[in-house]
Amino acid sequence: MTDVAYQLLSKKKNSVTFNKLWDEVSQIMGYSENVAERKIASFYTSMMLDNRFTSLGNNKWDLRSRHTYNETHFDTSAIVLEDDNNDELDELDSFEEEAEVEKIPFEETNEESF
């Protein structure tokens, strides 16, 4: 499927939306509508993993060879992700504090008193 997509994009001068590319690929491959629906996710994954292609945003795809490094890559160091794990740890700490059991001092008993 990706080889067909490569041939199609090689003949075009501009980027193409994923849906349009998939429609053309599935038509050339002779897929029925049902088969095309089942294979679209696999095709998308293959496109993402194939270094010949690049996703340009806005659901447009093109050949990587037509674009500079700066056009196809962006600095991820500026991305800040919320850390959900801290909230879970805070909840766990709170639970542990609530669950602390009062310690009762151990007193030795005389066996004869029973």
PDB file as gemmi writes it, atoms N, CA and C in Angstrom:
CRYST1    1.000    1.000    1.000  90.00  90.00  90.00 P 1                      
ATOM      1  N   MET A   1       0.820  -1.190   0.000  1.00  0.00           N  
ATOM      2  CA  MET A   1       0.000   0.000   0.000  1.00  0.00           C  
ATOM      3  C   MET A   1       0.868   1.259   0.000  1.00  0.00           C  
ATOM      4  N   THR A   2       1.941   1.256   0.809  1.00  0.00           N  
ATOM      5  CA  THR A   2       2.784   2.450   0.852  1.00  0.00           C  
ATOM      6  C   THR A   2       3.546   2.644  -0.449  1.00  0.00           C  
ATOM      7  N   ASP A   3       3.855   1.553  -1.133  1.00  0.00           N  
ATOM      8  CA  ASP A   3       4.525   1.692  -2.430  1.00  0.00           C  
ATOM      9  C   ASP A   3       3.608   2.376  -3.440  1.00  0.00           C  
ATOM     10  N   VAL A   4       2.340   2.041  -3.396  1.00  0.00           N  
ATOM     11  CA  VAL A   4       1.361   2.691  -4.274  1.00  0.00           C  
ATOM     12  C   VAL A   4       1.250   4.170  -3.898  1.00  0.00           C  
ATOM     13  N   ALA A   5       1.204   4.459  -2.612  1.00  0.00           N  
ATOM     14  CA  ALA A   5       1.132   5.852  -2.160  1.00  0.00           C  
ATOM     15  C   ALA A   5       2.368   6.624  -2.605  1.00  0.00           C  
ATOM     16  N   TYR A   6       3.518   5.983  -2.542  1.00  0.00           N  
ATOM     17  CA  TYR A   6       4.757   6.634  -2.977  1.00  0.00           C  
ATOM     18  C   TYR A   6       4.688   6.979  -4.468  1.00  0.00           C  
ATOM     19  N   GLN A   7       4.218   6.035  -5.268  1.00  0.00           N  
ATOM     20  CA  GLN A   7       4.095   6.283  -6.708  1.00  0.00           C  
ATOM     21  C   GLN A   7       3.120   7.432  -6.990  1.00  0.00           C  
ATOM     22  N   LEU A   8       2.005   7.442  -6.269  1.00  0.00           N  
ATOM     23  CA  LEU A   8       1.018   8.510  -6.464  1.00  0.00           C  
ATOM     24  C   LEU A   8       1.589   9.876  -6.090  1.00  0.00           C  
ATOM     25  N   LEU A   9       2.236   9.952  -4.927  1.00  0.00           N  
ATOM     26  CA  LEU A   9       2.787  11.233  -4.492  1.00  0.00           C  
ATOM     27  C   LEU A   9       3.941  11.682  -5.382  1.00  0.00           C  
ATOM     28  N   SER A  10       4.674  10.729  -5.939  1.00  0.00           N  
ATOM     29  CA  SER A  10       5.781  11.076  -6.843  1.00  0.00           C  
ATOM     30  C   SER A  10       5.274  11.787  -8.091  1.00  0.00           C  
ATOM     31  N   LYS A  11       4.069  11.451  -8.514  1.00  0.00           N  
ATOM     32  CA  LYS A  11       3.492  12.049  -9.722  1.00  0.00           C  
ATOM     33  C   LYS A  11       2.844  13.403  -9.447  1.00  0.00           C  
ATOM     34  N   LYS A  12       2.567  13.697  -8.175  1.00  0.00           N  
ATOM     35  CA  LYS A  12       1.904  14.955  -7.823  1.00  0.00           C  
ATOM     36  C   LYS A  12       2.956  16.010  -7.476  1.00  0.00           C  
ATOM     37  N   LYS A  13       2.580  17.268  -7.641  1.00  0.00           N  
ATOM     38  CA  LYS A  13       3.508  18.357  -7.338  1.00  0.00           C  
ATOM     39  C   LYS A  13       3.306  18.914  -5.938  1.00  0.00           C  
ATOM     40  N   ASN A  14       2.153  18.655  -5.347  1.00  0.00           N  
ATOM     41  CA  ASN A  14       1.833  19.215  -4.035  1.00  0.00           C  
ATOM     42  C   ASN A  14       1.440  18.118  -3.055  1.00  0.00           C  
ATOM     43  N   SER A  15       1.380  18.497  -1.780  1.00  0.00           N  
ATOM     44  CA  SER A  15       0.941  17.561  -0.749  1.00  0.00           C  
ATOM     45  C   SER A  15      -0.534  17.219  -0.955  1.00  0.00           C  
ATOM     46  N   VAL A  16      -0.953  16.123  -0.343  1.00  0.00           N  
ATOM     47  CA  VAL A  16      -2.319  15.615  -0.512  1.00  0.00           C  
ATOM     48  C   VAL A  16      -2.867  15.275   0.867  1.00  0.00           C  
ATOM     49  N   THR A  17      -4.164  15.473   1.053  1.00  0.00           N  
ATOM     50  CA  THR A  17      -4.762  15.072   2.325  1.00  0.00           C  
ATOM     51  C   THR A  17      -4.727  13.548   2.436  1.00  0.00           C  
ATOM     52  N   PHE A  18      -4.687  13.082   3.667  1.00  0.00           N  
ATOM     53  CA  PHE A  18      -4.630  11.642   3.892  1.00  0.00           C  
ATOM     54  C   PHE A  18      -5.832  10.945   3.270  1.00  0.00           C  
ATOM     55  N   ASN A  19      -7.013  11.500   3.461  1.00  0.00           N  
ATOM     56  CA  ASN A  19      -8.232  10.854   2.943  1.00  0.00           C  
ATOM     57  C   ASN A  19      -8.210  10.734   1.424  1.00  0.00           C  
ATOM     58  N   LYS A  20      -7.752  11.791   0.757  1.00  0.00           N  
ATOM     59  CA  LYS A  20      -7.684  11.736  -0.707  1.00  0.00           C  
ATOM     60  C   LYS A  20      -6.656  10.693  -1.143  1.00  0.00           C  
ATOM     61  N   LEU A  21      -5.509  10.666  -0.470  1.00  0.00           N  
ATOM     62  CA  LEU A  21      -4.480   9.682  -0.800  1.00  0.00           C  
ATOM     63  C   LEU A  21      -5.005   8.267  -0.570  1.00  0.00           C  
ATOM     64  N   TRP A  22      -5.687   8.055   0.555  1.00  0.00           N  
ATOM     65  CA  TRP A  22      -6.227   6.728   0.848  1.00  0.00           C  
ATOM     66  C   TRP A  22      -7.279   6.320  -0.181  1.00  0.00           C  
ATOM     67  N   ASP A  23      -8.128   7.249  -0.584  1.00  0.00           N  
ATOM     68  CA  ASP A  23      -9.136   6.932  -1.607  1.00  0.00           C  
ATOM     69  C   ASP A  23      -8.468   6.443  -2.890  1.00  0.00           C  
ATOM     70  N   GLU A  24      -7.404   7.123  -3.297  1.00  0.00           N  
ATOM     71  CA  GLU A  24      -6.707   6.739  -4.526  1.00  0.00           C  
ATOM     72  C   GLU A  24      -5.985   5.401  -4.363  1.00  0.00           C  
ATOM     73  N   VAL A  25      -5.331   5.211  -3.221  1.00  0.00           N  
ATOM     74  CA  VAL A  25      -4.615   3.950  -2.976  1.00  0.00           C  
ATOM     75  C   VAL A  25      -5.593   2.787  -2.940  1.00  0.00           C  
ATOM     76  N   SER A  26      -6.681   2.932  -2.192  1.00  0.00           N  
ATOM     77  CA  SER A  26      -7.638   1.820  -2.069  1.00  0.00           C  
ATOM     78  C   SER A  26      -8.306   1.510  -3.405  1.00  0.00           C  
ATOM     79  N   GLN A  27      -8.503   2.523  -4.233  1.00  0.00           N  
ATOM     80  CA  GLN A  27      -9.084   2.293  -5.561  1.00  0.00           C  
ATOM     81  C   GLN A  27      -8.097   1.512  -6.437  1.00  0.00           C  
ATOM     82  N   ILE A  28      -6.833   1.919  -6.433  1.00  0.00           N  
ATOM     83  CA  ILE A  28      -5.820   1.212  -7.230  1.00  0.00           C  
ATOM     84  C   ILE A  28      -5.644  -0.220  -6.738  1.00  0.00           C  
ATOM     85  N   MET A  29      -5.709  -0.408  -5.426  1.00  0.00           N  
ATOM     86  CA  MET A  29      -5.553  -1.749  -4.858  1.00  0.00           C  
ATOM     87  C   MET A  29      -6.791  -2.612  -5.096  1.00  0.00           C  
ATOM     88  N   GLY A  30      -7.891  -1.995  -5.503  1.00  0.00           N  
ATOM     89  CA  GLY A  30      -9.113  -2.743  -5.786  1.00  0.00           C  
ATOM     90  C   GLY A  30      -9.886  -3.139  -4.545  1.00  0.00           C  
ATOM     91  N   TYR A  31      -9.733  -2.386  -3.458  1.00  0.00           N  
ATOM     92  CA  TYR A  31     -10.424  -2.710  -2.210  1.00  0.00           C  
ATOM     93  C   TYR A  31     -11.891  -2.321  -2.290  1.00  0.00           C  
ATOM     94  N   SER A  32     -12.728  -3.182  -1.757  1.00  0.00           N  
ATOM     95  CA  SER A  32     -14.138  -2.825  -1.598  1.00  0.00           C  
ATOM     96  C   SER A  32     -14.213  -1.803  -0.457  1.00  0.00           C  
ATOM     97  N   GLU A  33     -15.352  -1.179  -0.316  1.00  0.00           N  
ATOM     98  CA  GLU A  33     -15.520  -0.181   0.744  1.00  0.00           C  
ATOM     99  C   GLU A  33     -15.311  -0.809   2.119  1.00  0.00           C  
ATOM    100  N   ASN A  34     -15.800  -2.024   2.291  1.00  0.00           N  
ATOM    101  CA  ASN A  34     -15.663  -2.735   3.560  1.00  0.00           C  
ATOM    102  C   ASN A  34     -14.192  -3.033   3.869  1.00  0.00           C  
ATOM    103  N   VAL A  35     -13.466  -3.515   2.888  1.00  0.00           N  
ATOM    104  CA  VAL A  35     -12.043  -3.830   3.071  1.00  0.00           C  
ATOM    105  C   VAL A  35     -11.258  -2.543   3.313  1.00  0.00           C  
ATOM    106  N   ALA A  36     -11.592  -1.494   2.584  1.00  0.00           N  
ATOM    107  CA  ALA A  36     -10.903  -0.208   2.746  1.00  0.00           C  
ATOM    108  C   ALA A  36     -11.068   0.320   4.166  1.00  0.00           C  
ATOM    109  N   GLU A  37     -12.250   0.180   4.733  1.00  0.00           N  
ATOM    110  CA  GLU A  37     -12.493   0.626   6.107  1.00  0.00           C  
ATOM    111  C   GLU A  37     -11.650  -0.153   7.107  1.00  0.00           C  
ATOM    112  N   ARG A  38     -11.442  -1.440   6.839  1.00  0.00           N  
ATOM    113  CA  ARG A  38     -10.639  -2.261   7.752  1.00  0.00           C  
ATOM    114  C   ARG A  38      -9.152  -1.973   7.636  1.00  0.00           C  
ATOM    115  N   LYS A  39      -8.697  -1.552   6.468  1.00  0.00           N  
ATOM    116  CA  LYS A  39      -7.269  -1.376   6.225  1.00  0.00           C  
ATOM    117  C   LYS A  39      -6.763   0.052   6.425  1.00  0.00           C  
ATOM    118  N   ILE A  40      -7.638   1.005   6.602  1.00  0.00           N  
ATOM    119  CA  ILE A  40      -7.208   2.403   6.670  1.00  0.00           C  
ATOM    120  C   ILE A  40      -6.269   2.664   7.854  1.00  0.00           C  
ATOM    121  N   ALA A  41      -6.538   2.075   8.998  1.00  0.00           N  
ATOM    122  CA  ALA A  41      -5.674   2.290  10.168  1.00  0.00           C  
ATOM    123  C   ALA A  41      -4.289   1.703   9.931  1.00  0.00           C  
ATOM    124  N   SER A  42      -4.242   0.548   9.325  1.00  0.00           N  
ATOM    125  CA  SER A  42      -2.959  -0.080   9.002  1.00  0.00           C  
ATOM    126  C   SER A  42      -2.170   0.776   8.015  1.00  0.00           C  
ATOM    127  N   PHE A  43      -2.857   1.342   7.050  1.00  0.00           N  
ATOM    128  CA  PHE A  43      -2.207   2.211   6.071  1.00  0.00           C  
ATOM    129  C   PHE A  43      -1.642   3.458   6.749  1.00  0.00           C  
ATOM    130  N   TYR A  44      -2.417   4.059   7.626  1.00  0.00           N  
ATOM    131  CA  TYR A  44      -1.958   5.256   8.340  1.00  0.00           C  
ATOM    132  C   TYR A  44      -0.709   4.939   9.160  1.00  0.00           C  
ATOM    133  N   THR A  45      -0.732   3.836   9.870  1.00  0.00           N  
ATOM    134  CA  THR A  45       0.429   3.428  10.664  1.00  0.00           C  
ATOM    135  C   THR A  45       1.638   3.203   9.775  1.00  0.00           C  
ATOM    136  N   SER A  46       1.442   2.548   8.659  1.00  0.00           N  
ATOM    137  CA  SER A  46       2.544   2.304   7.717  1.00  0.00           C  
ATOM    138  C   SER A  46       3.117   3.608   7.184  1.00  0.00           C  
ATOM    139  N   MET A  47       2.258   4.568   6.914  1.00  0.00           N  
ATOM    140  CA  MET A  47       2.724   5.872   6.439  1.00  0.00           C  
ATOM    141  C   MET A  47       3.554   6.577   7.510  1.00  0.00           C  
ATOM    142  N   MET A  48       3.107   6.483   8.744  1.00  0.00           N  
ATOM    143  CA  MET A  48       3.841   7.125   9.843  1.00  0.00           C  
ATOM    144  C   MET A  48       5.222   6.504  10.028  1.00  0.00           C  
ATOM    145  N   LEU A  49       5.327   5.209   9.826  1.00  0.00           N  
ATOM    146  CA  LEU A  49       6.584   4.499  10.059  1.00  0.00           C  
ATOM    147  C   LEU A  49       7.524   4.510   8.862  1.00  0.00           C  
ATOM    148  N   ASP A  50       7.015   4.838   7.704  1.00  0.00           N  
ATOM    149  CA  ASP A  50       7.818   4.820   6.480  1.00  0.00           C  
ATOM    150  C   ASP A  50       8.523   6.170   6.311  1.00  0.00           C  
ATOM    151  N   ASN A  51       9.846   6.159   6.307  1.00  0.00           N  
ATOM    152  CA  ASN A  51      10.636   7.391   6.235  1.00  0.00           C  
ATOM    153  C   ASN A  51      10.512   8.131   4.909  1.00  0.00           C  
ATOM    154  N   ARG A  52       9.888   7.540   3.932  1.00  0.00           N  
ATOM    155  CA  ARG A  52       9.718   8.233   2.650  1.00  0.00           C  
ATOM    156  C   ARG A  52       8.647   9.309   2.716  1.00  0.00           C  
ATOM    157  N   PHE A  53       7.785   9.237   3.730  1.00  0.00           N  
ATOM    158  CA  PHE A  53       6.646  10.143   3.831  1.00  0.00           C  
ATOM    159  C   PHE A  53       6.785  11.065   5.032  1.00  0.00           C  
ATOM    160  N   THR A  54       6.101  12.190   4.944  1.00  0.00           N  
ATOM    161  CA  THR A  54       6.042  13.098   6.087  1.00  0.00           C  
ATOM    162  C   THR A  54       4.639  13.679   6.213  1.00  0.00           C  
ATOM    163  N   SER A  55       4.206  13.810   7.447  1.00  0.00           N  
ATOM    164  CA  SER A  55       2.933  14.456   7.736  1.00  0.00           C  
ATOM    165  C   SER A  55       3.222  15.940   7.945  1.00  0.00           C  
ATOM    166  N   LEU A  56       2.518  16.781   7.209  1.00  0.00           N  
ATOM    167  CA  LEU A  56       2.797  18.220   7.233  1.00  0.00           C  
ATOM    168  C   LEU A  56       1.827  19.011   8.100  1.00  0.00           C  
ATOM    169  N   GLY A  57       0.953  18.354   8.783  1.00  0.00           N  
ATOM    170  CA  GLY A  57      -0.073  19.055   9.541  1.00  0.00           C  
ATOM    171  C   GLY A  57      -1.307  19.236   8.679  1.00  0.00           C  
ATOM    172  N   ASN A  58      -2.393  19.579   9.313  1.00  0.00           N  
ATOM    173  CA  ASN A  58      -3.675  19.731   8.604  1.00  0.00           C  
ATOM    174  C   ASN A  58      -4.020  18.500   7.782  1.00  0.00           C  
ATOM    175  N   ASN A  59      -3.562  17.340   8.247  1.00  0.00           N  
ATOM    176  CA  ASN A  59      -3.865  16.054   7.620  1.00  0.00           C  
ATOM    177  C   ASN A  59      -3.307  15.940   6.201  1.00  0.00           C  
ATOM    178  N   LYS A  60      -2.253  16.701   5.901  1.00  0.00           N  
ATOM    179  CA  LYS A  60      -1.628  16.634   4.572  1.00  0.00           C  
ATOM    180  C   LYS A  60      -0.345  15.827   4.643  1.00  0.00           C  
ATOM    181  N   TRP A  61      -0.107  15.067   3.579  1.00  0.00           N  
ATOM    182  CA  TRP A  61       1.060  14.201   3.472  1.00  0.00           C  
ATOM    183  C   TRP A  61       1.811  14.501   2.184  1.00  0.00           C  
ATOM    184  N   ASP A  62       3.128  14.278   2.251  1.00  0.00           N  
ATOM    185  CA  ASP A  62       3.950  14.469   1.069  1.00  0.00           C  
ATOM    186  C   ASP A  62       5.191  13.595   1.212  1.00  0.00           C  
ATOM    187  N   LEU A  63       6.003  13.608   0.161  1.00  0.00           N  
ATOM    188  CA  LEU A  63       7.266  12.883   0.208  1.00  0.00           C  
ATOM    189  C   LEU A  63       8.260  13.685   1.044  1.00  0.00           C  
ATOM    190  N   ARG A  64       8.930  13.020   1.935  1.00  0.00           N  
ATOM    191  CA  ARG A  64       9.895  13.684   2.810  1.00  0.00           C  
ATOM    192  C   ARG A  64      11.008  14.352   2.002  1.00  0.00           C  
ATOM    193  N   SER A  65      11.387  13.757   0.904  1.00  0.00           N  
ATOM    194  CA  SER A  65      12.496  14.273   0.098  1.00  0.00           C  
ATOM    195  C   SER A  65      12.224  15.671  -0.462  1.00  0.00           C  
ATOM    196  N   ARG A  66      10.982  16.097  -0.478  1.00  0.00           N  
ATOM    197  CA  ARG A  66      10.626  17.419  -1.004  1.00  0.00           C  
ATOM    198  C   ARG A  66      10.702  18.523   0.046  1.00  0.00           C  
ATOM    199  N   HIS A  67      10.988  18.164   1.272  1.00  0.00           N  
ATOM    200  CA  HIS A  67      10.924  19.126   2.368  1.00  0.00           C  
ATOM    201  C   HIS A  67      12.223  19.131   3.160  1.00  0.00           C  
ATOM    202  N   THR A  68      12.545  20.302   3.705  1.00  0.00           N  
ATOM    203  CA  THR A  68      13.750  20.425   4.524  1.00  0.00           C  
ATOM    204  C   THR A  68      13.501  19.818   5.896  1.00  0.00           C  
ATOM    205  N   TYR A  69      14.575  19.612   6.599  1.00  0.00           N  
ATOM    206  CA  TYR A  69      14.492  19.070   7.955  1.00  0.00           C  
ATOM    207  C   TYR A  69      13.614  19.962   8.830  1.00  0.00           C  
ATOM    208  N   ASN A  70      13.804  21.259   8.745  1.00  0.00           N  
ATOM    209  CA  ASN A  70      13.044  22.199   9.582  1.00  0.00           C  
ATOM    210  C   ASN A  70      11.552  22.194   9.270  1.00  0.00           C  
ATOM    211  N   GLU A  71      11.189  21.822   8.081  1.00  0.00           N  
ATOM    212  CA  GLU A  71       9.769  21.746   7.725  1.00  0.00           C  
ATOM    213  C   GLU A  71       9.104  20.495   8.291  1.00  0.00           C  
ATOM    214  N   THR A  72       9.875  19.460   8.504  1.00  0.00           N  
ATOM    215  CA  THR A  72       9.291  18.182   8.916  1.00  0.00           C  
ATOM    216  C   THR A  72       9.543  17.826  10.371  1.00  0.00           C  
ATOM    217  N   HIS A  73      10.343  18.614  11.074  1.00  0.00           N  
ATOM    218  CA  HIS A  73      10.645  18.335  12.481  1.00  0.00           C  
ATOM    219  C   HIS A  73      10.415  19.591  13.308  1.00  0.00           C  
ATOM    220  N   PHE A  74      10.055  19.394  14.554  1.00  0.00           N  
ATOM    221  CA  PHE A  74       9.906  20.537  15.440  1.00  0.00           C  
ATOM    222  C   PHE A  74      10.491  20.186  16.794  1.00  0.00           C  
ATOM    223  N   ASP A  75      10.881  21.225  17.518  1.00  0.00           N  
ATOM    224  CA  ASP A  75      11.532  21.065  18.810  1.00  0.00           C  
ATOM    225  C   ASP A  75      10.491  20.664  19.853  1.00  0.00           C  
ATOM    226  N   THR A  76      10.664  19.498  20.423  1.00  0.00           N  
ATOM    227  CA  THR A  76       9.703  19.010  21.411  1.00  0.00           C  
ATOM    228  C   THR A  76      10.085  19.393  22.832  1.00  0.00           C  
ATOM    229  N   SER A  77      11.247  20.017  23.012  1.00  0.00           N  
ATOM    230  CA  SER A  77      11.675  20.360  24.369  1.00  0.00           C  
ATOM    231  C   SER A  77      10.788  21.433  24.995  1.00  0.00           C  
ATOM    232  N   ALA A  78      10.095  22.202  24.186  1.00  0.00           N  
ATOM    233  CA  ALA A  78       9.228  23.255  24.709  1.00  0.00           C  
ATOM    234  C   ALA A  78       7.846  22.734  25.103  1.00  0.00           C  
ATOM    235  N   ILE A  79       7.563  21.494  24.819  1.00  0.00           N  
ATOM    236  CA  ILE A  79       6.257  20.919  25.140  1.00  0.00           C  
ATOM    237  C   ILE A  79       6.225  20.551  26.618  1.00  0.00           C  
ATOM    238  N   VAL A  80       5.223  21.040  27.314  1.00  0.00           N  
ATOM    239  CA  VAL A  80       5.064  20.743  28.733  1.00  0.00           C  
ATOM    240  C   VAL A  80       3.861  19.824  28.875  1.00  0.00           C  
ATOM    241  N   LEU A  81       4.105  18.690  29.467  1.00  0.00           N  
ATOM    242  CA  LEU A  81       3.022  17.737  29.690  1.00  0.00           C  
ATOM    243  C   LEU A  81       2.639  17.760  31.158  1.00  0.00           C  
ATOM    244  N   GLU A  82       1.372  17.685  31.419  1.00  0.00           N  
ATOM    245  CA  GLU A  82       0.936  17.591  32.802  1.00  0.00           C  
ATOM    246  C   GLU A  82       1.267  16.208  33.310  1.00  0.00           C  
ATOM    247  N   ASP A  83       1.757  16.167  34.528  1.00  0.00           N  
ATOM    248  CA  ASP A  83       2.154  14.894  35.106  1.00  0.00           C  
ATOM    249  C   ASP A  83       1.028  14.371  35.984  1.00  0.00           C  
ATOM    250  N   ASP A  84       0.243  13.468  35.424  1.00  0.00           N  
ATOM    251  CA  ASP A  84      -0.876  12.889  36.162  1.00  0.00           C  
ATOM    252  C   ASP A  84      -0.405  12.012  37.309  1.00  0.00           C  
ATOM    253  N   ASN A  85       0.809  11.492  37.220  1.00  0.00           N  
ATOM    254  CA  ASN A  85       1.316  10.603  38.260  1.00  0.00           C  
ATOM    255  C   ASN A  85       1.421  11.308  39.600  1.00  0.00           C  
ATOM    256  N   ASN A  86       1.749  12.601  39.604  1.00  0.00           N  
ATOM    257  CA  ASN A  86       1.861  13.322  40.866  1.00  0.00           C  
ATOM    258  C   ASN A  86       0.535  13.344  41.601  1.00  0.00           C  
ATOM    259  N   ASP A  87      -0.563  13.525  40.890  1.00  0.00           N  
ATOM    260  CA  ASP A  87      -1.875  13.514  41.516  1.00  0.00           C  
ATOM    261  C   ASP A  87      -2.166  12.157  42.139  1.00  0.00           C  
ATOM    262  N   GLU A  88      -1.806  11.107  41.437  1.00  0.00           N  
ATOM    263  CA  GLU A  88      -2.035   9.762  41.960  1.00  0.00           C  
ATOM    264  C   GLU A  88      -1.191   9.516  43.202  1.00  0.00           C  
ATOM    265  N   LEU A  89       0.049   9.990  43.203  1.00  0.00           N  
ATOM    266  CA  LEU A  89       0.913   9.821  44.371  1.00  0.00           C  
ATOM    267  C   LEU A  89       0.381  10.622  45.549  1.00  0.00           C  
ATOM    268  N   ASP A  90      -0.115  11.837  45.295  1.00  0.00           N  
ATOM    269  CA  ASP A  90      -0.692  12.642  46.365  1.00  0.00           C  
ATOM    270  C   ASP A  90      -1.886  11.928  46.982  1.00  0.00           C  
ATOM    271  N   GLU A  91      -2.727  11.328  46.149  1.00  0.00           N  
ATOM    272  CA  GLU A  91      -3.879  10.589  46.654  1.00  0.00           C  
ATOM    273  C   GLU A  91      -3.430   9.394  47.481  1.00  0.00           C  
ATOM    274  N   LEU A  92      -2.384   8.717  47.036  1.00  0.00           N  
ATOM    275  CA  LEU A  92      -1.866   7.561  47.760  1.00  0.00           C  
ATOM    276  C   LEU A  92      -1.309   7.990  49.108  1.00  0.00           C  
ATOM    277  N   ASP A  93      -0.556   9.089  49.148  1.00  0.00           N  
ATOM    278  CA  ASP A  93      -0.022   9.595  50.411  1.00  0.00           C  
ATOM    279  C   ASP A  93      -1.149   9.936  51.366  1.00  0.00           C  
ATOM    280  N   SER A  94      -2.187  10.575  50.847  1.00  0.00           N  
ATOM    281  CA  SER A  94      -3.330  10.945  51.664  1.00  0.00           C  
ATOM    282  C   SER A  94      -4.003   9.698  52.230  1.00  0.00           C  
ATOM    283  N   PHE A  95      -4.143   8.680  51.402  1.00  0.00           N  
ATOM    284  CA  PHE A  95      -4.759   7.434  51.838  1.00  0.00           C  
ATOM    285  C   PHE A  95      -3.921   6.772  52.926  1.00  0.00           C  
ATOM    286  N   GLU A  96      -2.603   6.769  52.748  1.00  0.00           N  
ATOM    287  CA  GLU A  96      -1.722   6.157  53.742  1.00  0.00           C  
ATOM    288  C   GLU A  96      -1.809   6.890  55.071  1.00  0.00           C  
ATOM    289  N   GLU A  97      -1.914   8.219  55.026  1.00  0.00           N  
ATOM    290  CA  GLU A  97      -2.026   8.992  56.261  1.00  0.00           C  
ATOM    291  C   GLU A  97      -3.323   8.650  56.982  1.00  0.00           C  
ATOM    292  N   GLU A  98      -4.405   8.507  56.251  1.00  0.00           N  
ATOM    293  CA  GLU A  98      -5.689   8.173  56.855  1.00  0.00           C  
ATOM    294  C   GLU A  98      -5.690   6.758  57.416  1.00  0.00           C  
ATOM    295  N   ALA A  99      -4.919   5.888  56.789  1.00  0.00           N  
ATOM    296  CA  ALA A  99      -4.945   4.484  57.166  1.00  0.00           C  
ATOM    297  C   ALA A  99      -3.992   4.152  58.307  1.00  0.00           C  
ATOM    298  N   GLU A 100      -3.220   5.134  58.764  1.00  0.00           N  
ATOM    299  CA  GLU A 100      -2.293   4.834  59.848  1.00  0.00           C  
ATOM    300  C   GLU A 100      -3.078   4.382  61.070  1.00  0.00           C  
ATOM    301  N   VAL A 101      -2.618   3.332  61.658  1.00  0.00           N  
ATOM    302  CA  VAL A 101      -3.289   2.746  62.811  1.00  0.00           C  
ATOM    303  C   VAL A 101      -2.571   3.201  64.072  1.00  0.00           C  
ATOM    304  N   GLU A 102      -3.352   3.509  65.065  1.00  0.00           N  
ATOM    305  CA  GLU A 102      -2.748   3.910  66.334  1.00  0.00           C  
ATOM    306  C   GLU A 102      -1.994   2.721  66.911  1.00  0.00           C  
ATOM    307  N   LYS A 103      -0.757   2.983  67.273  1.00  0.00           N  
ATOM    308  CA  LYS A 103       0.070   1.906  67.804  1.00  0.00           C  
ATOM    309  C   LYS A 103      -0.212   1.764  69.293  1.00  0.00           C  
ATOM    310  N   ILE A 104      -0.486   0.556  69.715  1.00  0.00           N  
ATOM    311  CA  ILE A 104      -0.745   0.262  71.121  1.00  0.00           C  
ATOM    312  C   ILE A 104       0.508  -0.369  71.688  1.00  0.00           C  
ATOM    313  N   PRO A 105       1.008   0.183  72.775  1.00  0.00           N  
ATOM    314  CA  PRO A 105       2.239  -0.388  73.346  1.00  0.00           C  
ATOM    315  C   PRO A 105       1.999  -1.818  73.812  1.00  0.00           C  
ATOM    316  N   PHE A 106       2.993  -2.622  73.604  1.00  0.00           N  
ATOM    317  CA  PHE A 106       2.926  -4.027  73.987  1.00  0.00           C  
ATOM    318  C   PHE A 106       3.202  -4.146  75.474  1.00  0.00           C  
ATOM    319  N   GLU A 107       2.308  -4.812  76.165  1.00  0.00           N  
ATOM    320  CA  GLU A 107       2.510  -5.035  77.594  1.00  0.00           C  
ATOM    321  C   GLU A 107       2.676  -6.521  77.817  1.00  0.00           C  
ATOM    322  N   GLU A 108       3.692  -6.832  78.585  1.00  0.00           N  
ATOM    323  CA  GLU A 108       3.895  -8.244  78.901  1.00  0.00           C  
ATOM    324  C   GLU A 108       2.845  -8.656  79.916  1.00  0.00           C  
ATOM    325  N   THR A 109       2.302  -9.812  79.718  1.00  0.00           N  
ATOM    326  CA  THR A 109       1.310 -10.322  80.663  1.00  0.00           C  
ATOM    327  C   THR A 109       1.886 -11.526  81.363  1.00  0.00           C  
ATOM    328  N   ASN A 110       1.412 -11.734  82.510  1.00  0.00           N  
ATOM    329  CA  ASN A 110       1.830 -12.885  83.290  1.00  0.00           C  
ATOM    330  C   ASN A 110       0.905 -14.030  82.928  1.00  0.00           C  
ATOM    331  N   GLU A 111       1.496 -15.128  82.489  1.00  0.00           N  
ATOM    332  CA  GLU A 111       0.686 -16.261  82.040  1.00  0.00           C  
ATOM    333  C   GLU A 111      -0.174 -16.813  83.161  1.00  0.00           C  
ATOM    334  N   GLU A 112       0.234 -16.616  84.384  1.00  0.00           N  
ATOM    335  CA  GLU A 112      -0.518 -17.175  85.503  1.00  0.00           C  
ATOM    336  C   GLU A 112      -1.828 -16.444  85.727  1.00  0.00           C  
ATOM    337  N   SER A 113      -1.942 -15.236  85.231  1.00  0.00           N  
ATOM    338  CA  SER A 113      -3.159 -14.485  85.486  1.00  0.00           C  
ATOM    339  C   SER A 113      -4.334 -14.952  84.634  1.00  0.00           C  
ATOM    340  N   PHE A 114      -4.114 -15.815  83.680  1.00  0.00           N  
ATOM    341  CA  PHE A 114      -5.220 -16.301  82.843  1.00  0.00           C  
ATOM    342  C   PHE A 114      -5.855 -17.457  83.455  1.00  0.00           C  
TER     343      PHE A 114                                                      
END                                                                             
